[in-house]
């Protein structure tokens, strides 16, 4: 079980669903993940319930049951043409004793895509830190928004995107290339997953900010799936989230991002006629399970344990990992 509860925006309101069916739950709604008013009217439900929420502020549900408590919010967030903005909150730890706190850890594609919505989105999320993993070409073409009180860090995972962004900025040209070129790029893409997670200055800075409590934090790259996907993998791995859940988070696509992929597939369908061209398209716009599995397998093969990996690659001690879990996990009892 990845999450105990799922909250989704529907036409008629917010649908709150319990993954553990049949138990009675009591819900208090709030603007905050940290507090709620006991004087407000609670909502009682078992399997699922619709919550009417007309406020512009984000909804947080404080949920109680016989021997536990947690906080739930929506994972997928709307932000203009930024299709991949997600909260990492809600995931259940491997020992099922806690969940990742909502409202502190975010991942996305490039925030420049938010346009005029960037300022209200940043304000509503309360962002204090943004870490940009993109290469220099991407960073210079689409700079991150800057606002008072916000710390922006630009630390490329690669000096250039492993798929050579200067060429890839011209999408019609890239998809018109021959299969031999696409095979090389696909191989390069896969190999990058065997490099990114290890001793990266970008991810070292990310963990430094987390240990110092510089949250809420947003990590991003261009599409929010590869370099950001590895960053999210490392955070969740450090917090004790099971690998099956980490893989599911990596593979997840919002409805908006899926619509964008479908648009691009229709745009370039005349070039998607061979197996390698289809796989290259999947690498370029989507994610493949074999990539993140390659990263995780290499961690286990070369380091034996997750703890050894974090100690050797990121100088994170057992005390550091324990500190991160105390800061970013919400115990269920």
VOBA-1610 file (N, C-alpha, C; in pm, whole numbers, padded with zeros to 5 digits, always signed):
BEGIN
Unk+00085-00119+00000Unk+00000+00000+00000Unk+00088+00124+00000Unk+00075+00209-00103Unk+00158+00329-00116Unk+00115+00440-00021Unk-00019+00459-00011Unk-00074+00566+00072Unk-00196+00512+00148Unk-00221+00568+00265Unk-00338+00529+00342Unk-00465+00592+00288Unk-00452+00715+00237Unk-00566+00790+00185Unk-00525+00862+00057Unk-00623+00884-00030Unk-00600+00960-00153Unk-00706+01070-00161Unk-00661+01192-00186Unk-00751+01306-00203Unk-00738+01358-00346Unk-00848+01363-00418Unk-00847+01407-00558Unk-00956+01510-00581Unk-00922+01607-00667Unk-01021+01709-00704Unk-01113+01652-00810Unk-01242+01654-00782Unk-01345+01609-00875Unk-01436+01727-00905Unk-01525+01711-01004Unk-01617+01818-01039Unk-01708+01856-00923Unk-01752+01756-00846Unk-01847+01782-00739Unk-01779+01820-00608Unk-01647+01822-00604Unk-01574+01855-00482Unk-01447+01773-00474Unk-01397+01753-00353Unk-01276+01672-00332Unk-01318+01533-00284Unk-01271+01432-00354Unk-01302+01293-00317Unk-01191+01241-00229Unk-01226+01206-00105Unk-01131+01148-00010Unk-01160+00999+00001Unk-01060+00917-00033Unk-01077+00772-00033Unk-00980+00707+00065Unk-01029+00610+00140Unk-00945+00532+00231Unk-00902+00404+00161Unk-00772+00373+00167Unk-00723+00250+00108Unk-00755+00129+00197Unk-00764+00151+00327Unk-00800+00046+00423Unk-00950+00057+00447Unk-01026-00020+00374Unk-01172-00005+00374Unk-01236-00058+00504Unk-01348+00003+00539Unk-01431-00050+00646Unk-01411+00012+00782Unk-01301+00084+00804Unk-01280+00148+00934Unk-01358+00280+00939Unk-01401+00321+01059Unk-01461+00454+01072Unk-01352+00560+01088Unk-01367+00671+01015Unk-01269+00779+01020Unk-01341+00911+01050Unk-01270+01000+01118Unk-01319+01135+01145Unk-01225+01234+01081Unk-01280+01331+01006Unk-01199+01425+00930Unk-01229+01568+00972Unk-01124+01646+00995Unk-01135+01790+01013Unk-01062+01857+00897Unk-01126+01951+00831Unk-01063+02021+00720Unk-00992+02146+00770Unk-00886+02184+00696Unk-00804+02296+00741Unk-00728+02357+00624Unk-00681+02481+00642Unk-00592+02546+00547Unk-00447+02503+00569Unk-00419+02435+00680Unk-00282+02409+00723Unk-00257+02261+00747Unk-00138+02212+00713Unk-00103+02073+00747Unk-00066+02056+00894Unk-00049+02167+00966Unk+00000+02161+01104Unk-00108+02178+01210Unk-00224+02231+01173Unk-00326+02258+01274Unk-00466+02257+01210Unk-00564+02240+01298Unk-00705+02243+01257Unk-00786+02289+01376Unk-00910+02323+01354Unk-00997+02371+01461Unk-01087+02258+01510Unk-01070+02220+01637Unk-01155+02115+01693Unk-01300+02161+01705Unk-01320+02293+01694Unk-01456+02345+01703Unk-01533+02333+01573Unk-01464+02301+01464Unk-01532+02287+01335Unk-01607+02155+01330Unk-01703+02146+01238Unk-01783+02025+01226Unk-01701+01914+01160Unk-01686+01800+01226Unk-01611+01690+01165Unk-01692+01618+01059Unk-01621+01549+00970Unk-01684+01465+00868Unk-01656+01321+00906Unk-01760+01239+00912Unk-01746+01098+00945Unk-01761+01015+00817Unk-01670+00920+00794Unk-01682+00835+00675Unk-01609+00705+00697Unk-01633+00610+00604Unk-01561+00483+00607Unk-01477+00467+00480Unk-01541+00438+00369Unk-01465+00410+00247Unk-01424+00536+00171Unk-01521+00626+00151Unk-01491+00750+00081Unk-01598+00854+00110Unk-01562+00980+00085Unk-01656+01089+00107Unk-01620+01206+00017Unk-01719+01287-00018Unk-01697+01409-00094Unk-01688+01527+00003Unk-01584+01607-00012Unk-01565+01724+00073Unk-01587+01849-00012Unk-01680+01932+00028Unk-01703+02060-00039Unk-01606+02163+00017Unk-01526+02220-00072Unk-01422+02314-00029Unk-01420+02429-00128Unk-01475+02541-00089Unk-01488+02655-00179Unk-01377+02758-00161Unk-01292+02740-00061Unk-01185+02836-00036Unk-01078+02826-00144Unk-01008+02936-00168Unk-00899+02935-00266Unk-00774+02871-00209Unk-00762+02870-00076Unk-00646+02808-00014Unk-00650+02655-00030Unk-00533+02596-00020Unk-00521+02451-00035Unk-00590+02379+00080Unk-00653+02266+00049Unk-00724+02185+00147Unk-00631+02082+00209Unk-00632+02075+00343Unk-00563+01969+00417Unk-00667+01899+00505Unk-00666+01767+00502Unk-00759+01687+00581Unk-00684+01620+00696Unk-00724+01652+00817Unk-00669+01589+00936Unk-00760+01471+00970Unk-00708+01351+00957Unk-00790+01230+00966Unk-00753+01152+01092Unk-00856+01113+01167Unk-00838+01038+01291Unk-00912+00905+01281Unk-00853+00802+01340Unk-00922+00675+01358Unk-00887+00622+01497Unk-00931+00502+01528Unk-00924+00453+01666Unk-00786+00468+01729Unk-00683+00433+01657Unk-00549+00436+01716Unk-00449+00511+01630Unk-00497+00607+01551Unk-00402+00677+01466Unk-00452+00811+01415Unk-00362+00882+01347Unk-00391+01014+01293Unk-00294+01041+01179Unk-00343+01108+01075Unk-00254+01153+00968Unk-00314+01277+00903Unk-00239+01337+00812Unk-00283+01454+00738Unk-00271+01423+00589Unk-00372+01460+00511Unk-00377+01427+00369Unk-00411+01552+00290Unk-00349+01565+00171Unk-00385+01671+00078Unk-00374+01616-00064Unk-00399+01700-00160Unk-00387+01661-00301Unk-00240+01656-00339Unk-00200+01553-00410Unk-00061+01542-00455Unk-00036+01622-00582Unk-00125+01611-00680Unk-00109+01682-00806Unk-00163+01824-00791Unk-00081+01923-00830Unk-00118+02062-00812Unk-00122+02135-00946Unk-00215+02228-00960Unk-00232+02303-01084Unk-00145+02427-01084Unk-00073+02451-01196Unk+00017+02567-01202Unk+00041+02607-01347Unk-00062+02657-01414Unk-00046+02702-01551Unk-00003+02589-01643Unk+00100+02613-01723Unk+00152+02511-01814Unk+00262+02428-01751Unk+00276+02436-01621Unk+00367+02349-01546Unk+00288+02223-01513Unk+00308+02116-01592Unk+00219+02001-01589Unk+00254+01897-01483Unk+00369+01909-01421Unk+00420+01798-01341Unk+00450+01839-01198Unk+00376+01936-01144Unk+00397+01982-01008Unk+00326+01888-00911Unk+00403+01827-00820Unk+00347+01730-00727Unk+00408+01746-00588Unk+00327+01716-00489Unk+00369+01710-00349Unk+00414+01566-00323Unk+00529+01549-00258Unk+00578+01415-00225Unk+00515+01361-00097Unk+00423+01435-00038Unk+00360+01394+00086Unk+00268+01275+00071Unk+00244+01205+00182Unk+00144+01100+00188Unk+00196+00959+00174Unk+00318+00940+00126Unk+00368+00805+00106Unk+00397+00737+00239Unk+00363+00610+00248Unk+00375+00531+00369Unk+00514+00468+00377Unk+00575+00472+00495Unk+00707+00412+00513Unk+00700+00260+00504Unk+00816+00198+00486Unk+00821+00052+00470Unk+00767-00020+00593Unk+00791+00036+00712Unk+00740-00027+00834Unk+00598+00017+00870Unk+00537+00098+00783Unk+00400+00145+00798Unk+00375+00219+00929Unk+00479+00289+00976Unk+00466+00363+01102Unk+00445+00512+01082Unk+00465+00562+00959Unk+00458+00706+00934Unk+00436+00731+00786Unk+00398+00856+00756Unk+00385+00899+00617Unk+00468+01025+00597Unk+00506+01051+00472Unk+00577+01174+00440Unk+00483+01292+00461Unk+00530+01395+00528Unk+00449+01513+00554Unk+00414+01586+00425Unk+00291+01634+00417Unk+00250+01719+00306Unk+00297+01862+00328Unk+00313+01934+00216Unk+00338+02077+00223Unk+00482+02117+00243Unk+00576+02023+00231Unk+00717+02054+00253Unk+00807+02020+00135Unk+00774+01913+00062Unk+00863+01861-00042Unk+00787+01853-00175Unk+00834+01929-00274Unk+00767+01934-00403Unk+00863+01901-00516Unk+00808+01848-00625Unk+00884+01820-00748Unk+00803+01873-00866Unk+00873+01917-00972Unk+00800+01971-01087Unk+00888+01976-01211Unk+00823+02007-01323Unk+00896+02047-01442Unk+00934+02194-01422Unk+00991+02259-01524Unk+01048+02392-01502Unk+00942+02495-01464Unk+00964+02569-01355Unk+00864+02667-01307Unk+00839+02782-01404Unk+00933+02807-01497Unk+00910+02913-01595Unk+00781+02890-01672Unk+00739+02763-01682Unk+00615+02730-01754Unk+00490+02779-01682Unk+00504+02816-01555Unk+00388+02867-01481Unk+00344+03003-01531Unk+00436+03079-01593Unk+00403+03212-01641Unk+00360+03304-01528Unk+00250+03375-01548Unk+00202+03470-01448Unk+00150+03402-01321Unk+00127+03271-01327Unk+00078+03200-01209Unk+00190+03168-01111Unk+00316+03192-01150Unk+00428+03154-01064Unk+00420+03220-00928Unk+00395+03351-00924Unk+00396+03421-00796Unk+00288+03369-00701Unk+00161+03358-00744Unk+00061+03303-00650Unk+00087+03158-00613Unk+00140+03078-00705Unk+00169+02938-00674Unk+00281+02930-00569Unk+00389+03004-00591Unk+00500+03005-00495Unk+00451+03052-00358Unk+00367+03155-00359Unk+00317+03210-00233Unk+00228+03109-00162Unk+00139+03043-00235Unk+00048+02948-00173Unk+00124+02827-00118Unk+00229+02786-00186Unk+00309+02673-00138Unk+00404+02714-00026Unk+00427+02845-00013Unk+00518+02893+00090Unk+00663+02858+00064Unk+00701+02848-00063Unk+00834+02801-00097Unk+00944+02890-00040Unk+01044+02825+00017Unk+01162+02894+00066Unk+01286+02862-00016Unk+01285+02743-00079Unk+01401+02697-00154Unk+01357+02634-00284Unk+01424+02670-00394Unk+01404+02605-00524Unk+01539+02560-00575Unk+01551+02433-00612Unk+01676+02379-00665Unk+01654+02336-00808Unk+01732+02396-00898Unk+01721+02375-01043Unk+01833+02280-01086Unk+01795+02163-01138Unk+01892+02062-01180Unk+01929+02071-01328Unk+01879+02171-01400Unk+01896+02176-01546Unk+02038+02215-01587Unk+02069+02189-01715Unk+02195+02232-01771Unk+02192+02380-01808Unk+02306+02432-01852Unk+02319+02576-01874Unk+02230+02627-01986Unk+02211+02549-02094Unk+02127+02595-02204Unk+01982+02612-02158Unk+01933+02512-02086Unk+01795+02518-02036Unk+01779+02632-01936Unk+01875+02644-01847Unk+01867+02745-01741Unk+01866+02887-01798Unk+01947+02910-01901Unk+01955+03045-01958Unk+01832+03077-02043Unk+01777+02978-02110Unk+01660+03003-02195Unk+01533+03024-02112Unk+01519+02950-02002Unk+01398+02957-01921Unk+01437+02976-01774Unk+01480+03094-01736Unk+01525+03117-01598Unk+01413+03099-01497Unk+01452+03059-01378Unk+01355+03041-01270Unk+01302+03176-01221Unk+01176+03181-01178Unk+01124+03303-01117Unk+01200+03336-00988Unk+01210+03465-00959Unk+01275+03510-00836Unk+01179+03599-00758Unk+01168+03572-00628Unk+01079+03649-00542Unk+01149+03676-00409Unk+01111+03782-00340Unk+01171+03813-00209Unk+01153+03697-00112Unk+01259+03667-00038Unk+01254+03561+00063Unk+01276+03421+00008Unk+01296+03410-00124Unk+01315+03281-00188Unk+01462+03260-00220Unk+01515+03141-00191Unk+01651+03106-00228Unk+01648+03013-00349Unk+01703+03061-00462Unk+01714+02979-00582Unk+01855+02924-00593Unk+01868+02795-00613Unk+01999+02732-00636Unk+01997+02666-00773Unk+02095+02700-00854Unk+02111+02633-00984Unk+02236+02546-00976Unk+02215+02414-00971Unk+02325+02318-00962Unk+02296+02205-01060Unk+02352+02210-01181Unk+02321+02108-01282Unk+02361+01968-01238Unk+02272+01872-01261Unk+02309+01732-01243Unk+02411+01695-01349Unk+02389+01743-01471Unk+02487+01737-01579Unk+02505+01880-01630Unk+02625+01915-01671Unk+02644+02048-01727Unk+02551+02068-01846Unk+02531+01963-01921Unk+02428+01963-02025Unk+02340+01843-02003Unk+02215+01856-02040Unk+02123+01743-02038Unk+02188+01629-02115Unk+02185+01503-02061Unk+02246+01392-02134Unk+02187+01369-02272Unk+02075+01431-02302Unk+02018+01422-02436Unk+02045+01549-02515Unk+02158+01611-02489Unk+02207+01729-02564Unk+02097+01831-02591Unk+02061+01912-02491Unk+01944+02000-02503Unk+01955+02103-02613Unk+02075+02146-02651Unk+02084+02249-02755Unk+02021+02198-02884Unk+02040+02069-02912Unk+01975+02012-03029Unk+01828+01982-03001Unk+01800+01934-02881Unk+01665+01890-02850Unk+01566+02005-02834Unk+01617+02126-02828Unk+01525+02238-02822Unk+01448+02251-02952Unk+01499+02195-03059Unk+01431+02193-03188Unk+01365+02056-03204Unk+01244+02041-03150Unk+01180+01910-03146Unk+01152+01851-03284Unk+01102+01927-03382Unk+01079+01866-03514Unk+01207+01806-03573Unk+01319+01874-03549Unk+01446+01823-03603Unk+01486+01694-03533Unk+01469+01688-03401Unk+01515+01572-03326Unk+01437+01446-03364Unk+01306+01459-03383Unk+01227+01340-03412Unk+01235+01299-03559Unk+01292+01386-03641Unk+01313+01351-03781Unk+01446+01277-03802Unk+01529+01267-03699Unk+01660+01201-03713Unk+01642+01052-03733Unk+01750+00986-03783Unk+01739+00844-03816Unk+01746+00756-03691Unk+01714+00628-03709Unk+01706+00535-03597Unk+01842+00511-03532Unk+01948+00517-03609Unk+02081+00496-03551Unk+02111+00604-03447Unk+02079+00729-03481Unk+02100+00839-03386Unk+02011+00821-03264Unk+01884+00783-03287Unk+01791+00765-03176Unk+01833+00651-03084Unk+01893+00546-03141Unk+01943+00436-03059Unk+02056+00483-02969Unk+02148+00563-03022Unk+02258+00615-02941Unk+02205+00702-02827Unk+02109+00787-02860Unk+02051+00875-02758Unk+01977+00795-02651Unk+01906+00691-02692Unk+01834+00606-02598Unk+01932+00535-02505Unk+02040+00483-02560Unk+02143+00417-02478Unk+02205+00517-02381Unk+02230+00638-02430Unk+02290+00742-02345Unk+02195+00778-02232Unk+02068+00789-02264Unk+01967+00819-02164Unk+01968+00714-02053Unk+01967+00586-02093Unk+01966+00478-01995Unk+02092+00480-01909Unk+02206+00504-01972Unk+02333+00507-01898Unk+02336+00620-01797Unk+02265+00730-01826Unk+02266+00843-01733Unk+02206+00804-01598Unk+02117+00706-01597Unk+02056+00662-01472Unk+02154+00581-01386Unk+02262+00538-01446Unk+02366+00466-01371Unk+02473+00563-01322Unk+02456+00691-01353Unk+02551+00795-01311Unk+02487+00893-01214Unk+02365+00938-01246Unk+02301+01048-01172Unk+02297+01029-01021Unk+02259+00911-00968Unk+02237+00904-00823Unk+02363+00911-00737Unk+02480+00904-00798Unk+02601+00880-00721Unk+02689+01004-00710Unk+02713+01048-00585Unk+02806+01156-00554Unk+02780+01281-00636Unk+02656+01317-00650Unk+02618+01434-00729Unk+02620+01560-00643Unk+02695+01664-00684Unk+02692+01791-00609Unk+02552+01850-00599Unk+02469+01829-00702Unk+02333+01883-00700Unk+02251+01818-00589Unk+02257+01686-00579Unk+02180+01618-00476Unk+02243+01636-00338Unk+02373+01656-00333Unk+02436+01689-00204Unk+02380+01821-00151Unk+02365+01919-00238Unk+02307+02047-00197Unk+02162+02028-00154Unk+02091+01946-00224Unk+01952+01918-00189Unk+01943+01863-00047Unk+02026+01767-00012Unk+02024+01709+00122Unk+02072+01809+00227Unk+02168+01893+00190Unk+02214+01996+00282Unk+02100+02089+00320Unk+02021+02131+00219Unk+01907+02218+00246Unk+01802+02148+00330Unk+01780+02019+00305Unk+01682+01944+00382Unk+01725+01932+00528Unk+01852+01903+00551Unk+01901+01891+00688Unk+01893+02023+00763Unk+01907+02133+00690Unk+01899+02266+00751Unk+01756+02317+00764Unk+01661+02238+00714Unk+01520+02275+00727Unk+01477+02386+00634Unk+01542+02400+00519Unk+01505+02507+00425Unk+01387+02465+00339Unk+01276+02448+00404Unk+01155+02401+00338Unk+01041+02499+00369Unk+00936+02495+00289Unk+00908+02409+00175Unk+01009+02426+00060Unk+01041+02313-00002Unk+01141+02308-00108Unk+01081+02250-00235Unk+01121+02308-00348Unk+01084+02256-00480Unk+01210+02215-00553Unk+01213+02092-00605Unk+01322+02049-00694Unk+01264+02032-00833Unk+01343+02070-00934Unk+01291+02061-01070Unk+01404+02050-01172Unk+01365+02007-01292Unk+01456+02012-01408Unk+01373+02065-01525Unk+01390+02013-01644Unk+01314+02062-01759Unk+01173+02003-01761Unk+01165+01870-01765Unk+01034+01804-01771Unk+00990+01750-01636Unk+01078+01753-01537Unk+01041+01706-01402Unk+01029+01557-01392Unk+01107+01481-01472Unk+01089+01336-01470Unk+01219+01257-01452Unk+01330+01303-01510Unk+01455+01225-01502Unk+01545+01274-01389Unk+01604+01392-01405Unk+01690+01446-01299Unk+01610+01472-01172Unk+01489+01524-01189Unk+01401+01543-01074Unk+01353+01409-01020Unk+01328+01314-01108Unk+01286+01181-01065Unk+01389+01114-00976Unk+01517+01130-01011Unk+01623+01074-00927Unk+01631+01150-00795Unk+01617+01283-00799Unk+01616+01360-00674Unk+01505+01314-00581Unk+01385+01294-00636Unk+01272+01247-00555Unk+01299+01106-00504Unk+01358+01021-00587Unk+01393+00886-00545Unk+01485+00889-00424Unk+01586+00975-00428Unk+01683+00983-00319Unk+01617+01032-00190Unk+01530+01133-00202Unk+01460+01183-00082Unk+01375+01073-00020Unk+01295+01006-00102Unk+01206+00903-00050Unk+01284+00785+00004Unk+01394+00750-00061Unk+01478+00640-00013Unk+01536+00674+00124Unk+01581+00799+00141Unk+01637+00842+00269Unk+01532+00842+00379Unk+01405+00862+00343Unk+01297+00868+00442Unk+01239+00730+00474Unk+01292+00626+00412Unk+01247+00491+00442Unk+01122+00447+00369Unk+01096+00508+00255Unk+00980+00470+00172Unk+01019+00347+00090Unk+00932+00246+00081Unk+00967+00124+00007Unk+00990+00150-00141Unk+01076+00068-00200Unk+01114+00091-00339Unk+00998+00077-00436Unk+00903-00010-00407Unk+00788-00023-00497Unk+00709+00108-00504Unk+00704+00181-00391Unk+00636+00311-00388Unk+00718+00415-00461Unk+00850+00411-00444Unk+00939+00506-00513Unk+00927+00489-00663Unk+00920+00365-00709Unk+00906+00338-00853Unk+00770+00389-00902Unk+00665+00368-00822Unk+00532+00416-00860Unk+00530+00568-00871Unk+00597+00637-00777Unk+00603+00784-00784Unk+00676+00827-00910Unk+00784+00759-00944Unk+00862+00791-01064Unk+00778+00773-01191Unk+00696+00668-01194Unk+00619+00637-01314Unk+00491+00720-01326Unk+00452+00786-01219Unk+00323+00856-01218Unk+00319+00971-01319Unk+00205+00984-01385Unk+00180+01096-01476Unk+00049+01162-01439Unk+00051+01293-01428Unk-00074+01365-01407Unk-00156+01359-01536Unk-00284+01385-01523Unk-00370+01388-01642Unk-00323+01496-01739Unk-00279+01609-01685Unk-00232+01718-01771Unk-00105+01680-01845Unk-00014+01611-01776Unk+00110+01571-01843Unk+00084+01461-01946Unk-00009+01370-01916Unk-00044+01268-02013Unk-00104+01332-02138Unk-00186+01434-02120Unk-00244+01504-02235Unk-00135+01570-02319Unk-00033+01624-02252Unk+00079+01685-02323Unk+00156+01580-02404Unk+00179+01462-02344Unk+00247+01354-02415Unk+00166+01311-02537Unk+00034+01299-02519Unk-00052+01259-02631Unk-00047+01362-02744Unk-00043+01490-02706Unk-00031+01597-02806Unk+00098+01582-02885Unk+00209+01558-02814Unk+00337+01543-02882Unk+00341+01416-02968Unk+00276+01310-02921Unk+00274+01187-03000Unk+00199+01210-03132Unk+00090+01281-03126Unk+00015+01312-03248Unk+00096+01405-03339Unk+00170+01498-03278Unk+00249+01593-03355Unk+00358+01523-03436Unk+00419+01419-03377Unk+00534+01355-03441Unk+00505+01212-03486Unk+00377+01178-03501Unk+00343+01040-03530Unk+00402+00989-03661Unk+00428+01079-03757Unk+00485+01033-03884Unk+00627+00980-03867Unk+00693+01016-03755Unk+00828+00969-03729Unk+00831+00851-03632Unk+00716+00811-03579Unk+00711+00705-03477Unk+00662+00575-03539Unk+00744+00519-03625Unk+00701+00402-03702Unk+00785+00278-03675Unk+00898+00291-03609Unk+00985+00177-03579Unk+00992+00158-03427Unk+01038+00041-03386Unk+01047+00012-03243Unk+01139+00111-03172Unk+01253+00141-03232Unk+01347+00231-03165Unk+01293+00374-03161Unk+01220+00416-03266Unk+01165+00551-03263Unk+01058+00564-03155Unk+00980+00457-03133Unk+00879+00458-03027Unk+00944+00458-02889Unk+01051+00379-02874Unk+01120+00375-02745Unk+01188+00508-02716Unk+01248+00567-02820Unk+01312+00697-02803Unk+01210+00802-02760Unk+01092+00799-02819Unk+00985+00892-02780Unk+00949+00871-02633Unk+00939+00744-02591Unk+00905+00713-02452Unk+01012+00765-02357Unk+01139+00751-02394Unk+01247+00804-02311Unk+01240+00956-02306Unk+01212+01017-02419Unk+01219+01163-02428Unk+01108+01231-02351Unk+00985+01185-02369Unk+00870+01252-02306Unk+00818+01179-02183Unk+00848+01052-02171Unk+00796+00976-02058Unk+00907+00920-01972Unk+00874+00818-01895Unk+00971+00749-01812Unk+00950+00599-01827Unk+01057+00524-01811Unk+01051+00379-01820Unk+01099+00317-01690Unk+01029+00215-01647Unk+01062+00150-01520Unk+01205+00098-01517Unk+01254+00051-01632Unk+01389-00007-01636Unk+01496+00095-01596Unk+01467+00224-01617Unk+01567+00326-01581Unk+01586+00335-01431Unk+01478+00355-01358Unk+01492+00371-01213Unk+01530+00238-01148Unk+01486+00127-01204Unk+01529-00001-01152Unk+01680-00018-01169Unk+01734+00033-01280Unk+01879+00028-01299Unk+01952+00107-01192Unk+01899+00225-01156Unk+01958+00306-01050Unk+01955+00232-00916Unk+01840+00178-00881Unk+01825+00110-00752Unk+01909-00017-00746Unk+01913-00090-00855Unk+01994-00214-00858Unk+02142-00183-00841Unk+02189-00075-00901Unk+02330-00039-00887Unk+02361+00002-00743Unk+02268+00073-00679Unk+02288+00110-00539Unk+02308-00015-00453Unk+02221-00114-00471Unk+02230-00237-00391Unk+02355-00318-00426Unk+02388-00322-00555Unk+02502-00402-00598Unk+02633-00344-00546Unk+02650-00212-00552Unk+02777-00150-00517Unk+02790-00114-00370Unk+02676-00096-00299Unk+02683-00050-00161Unk+02622-00147-00061Unk+02547-00242-00109Unk+02490-00341-00018Unk+02364-00294+00051Unk+02374-00182+00121Unk+02257-00129+00193Unk+02236+00018+00156Unk+02115+00064+00178Unk+02082+00204+00154Unk+02164+00294+00246Unk+02182+00251+00369Unk+02259+00329+00466Unk+02403+00347+00420Unk+02465+00240+00370Unk+02603+00252+00319Unk+02609+00346+00200Unk+02509+00336+00114Unk+02505+00423-00004Unk+02502+00570+00037Unk+02414+00607+00128Unk+02405+00748+00168Unk+02530+00793+00243Unk+02590+00705+00319Unk+02713+00741+00389Unk+02826+00768+00291Unk+02842+00680+00192Unk+02956+00690+00101Unk+02934+00792-00011Unk+02811+00801-00063Unk+02787+00893-00174Unk+02755+01035-00127Unk+02693+01049-00009Unk+02645+01180+00033Unk+02686+01218+00175Unk+02773+01135+00235Unk+02823+01162+00371Unk+02709+01187+00469Unk+02600+01113+00451Unk+02486+01118+00543Unk+02499+01003+00642Unk+02516+01035+00767Unk+02531+00934+00871Unk+02395+00877+00909Unk+02398+00772+00992Unk+02272+00718+01042Unk+02197+00825+01122Unk+02271+00909+01192Unk+02209+01019+01268Unk+02144+01119+01173Unk+02209+01146+01059Unk+02151+01238+00961Unk+02020+01182+00905Unk+02021+01053+00871Unk+01900+00990+00818Unk+01788+00993+00922Unk+01823+00966+01046Unk+01723+00972+01153Unk+01669+01113+01169Unk+01756+01212+01154Unk+01713+01352+01165Unk+01617+01388+01052Unk+01648+01346+00931Unk+01560+01372+00817Unk+01422+01310+00840Unk+01420+01189+00894Unk+01292+01121+00915Unk+01211+01189+01024Unk+01276+01240+01126Unk+01204+01313+01229Unk+01146+01443+01176Unk+01217+01506+01080Unk+01172+01633+01026Unk+01059+01618+00924Unk+01065+01511+00841Unk+00977+01505+00724Unk+00879+01389+00724Unk+00873+01313+00834Unk+00774+01206+00846Unk+00675+01241+00957Unk+00550+01200+00936Unk+00444+01221+01035Unk+00406+01084+01091Unk+00439+01056+01219Unk+00402+00927+01277Unk+00250+00908+01276Unk+00206+00785+01256Unk+00063+00758+01249Unk+00000+00744+01386Unk+00081+00720+01489Unk+00026+00702+01623Unk+00093+00796+01721
//
